[in-house]
Amino acid sequence: MAAGAVALLLGGVWGYTRLKNPYPFFGTAYDARPAATTFAGTDQDDRAFAFAPDGKTTTALFFGFTHCPNICPLSLSYLTKVRQSLPEAEQANFRVMMVSVDPARDTPARLREYANFFGKATAVNVPEPQLAGVARAYGVGYEKADVKSPSDYQINHTTASYLIDRNGRLRVLWDYTQLPQVDRVAADVRYVMANPAP
């Protein structure tokens, strides 16, 4: 009896989730499809950069830093593989973007070297205090750790990647542990590219 009740409850939750999001996303879907926060900074080519919807570009966004020993380079590498797995005609409209949580050390030259080494991406330096507001808007936390000197430290930070459709709506969130499953992440991307929020 109890097992049947639990099964019925789980079935109801599954059905409700499917009604709200009929596509079975691999990542965690945003039911409300909130608008992604826009921001401005300097890109890896030392040019002014503004992130805002343009009606054609789908973006996979994550927050990281170039001195990161593992999670950030892996995230960039896997998201680049996702991009490369798309049909060539779609690759031009899918952007991988990293916003640095270490603006003091992540100069344009360093961002360029990093983005080119680990994959093709847009890397952006947003200065403080603007960075704190942008990170907060995406639910991202970050703080210095293992500080040995003003220039020798690590940063603990949120490791999620955010999929933003071409109309500027947050659609899916992936934990970095999901990114190695490139085919499933790419399926989320293809669906969102074909089905942007109105």
Buried (B, 14 or more C-beta within 10 A) or exposed (E): EEEEEEEEEEEEEEEEBEEEBEEEBBBEBBEEBEBBBEBBBBBBEEEEBEBEBEEEBBBBBBBBBBBBEEBBBBBBBBBBBBBBBBEEEBEEBBBBBBBBBBBBBBBBEBBBBBBEEBBBBBBBBBEEEEBEEBBEBBEBEBEEEEEEEEEEBBBEBBBBBBBBBBBBBBBBBBEBEBBEBBEBBBBBBBBBBEEBBE
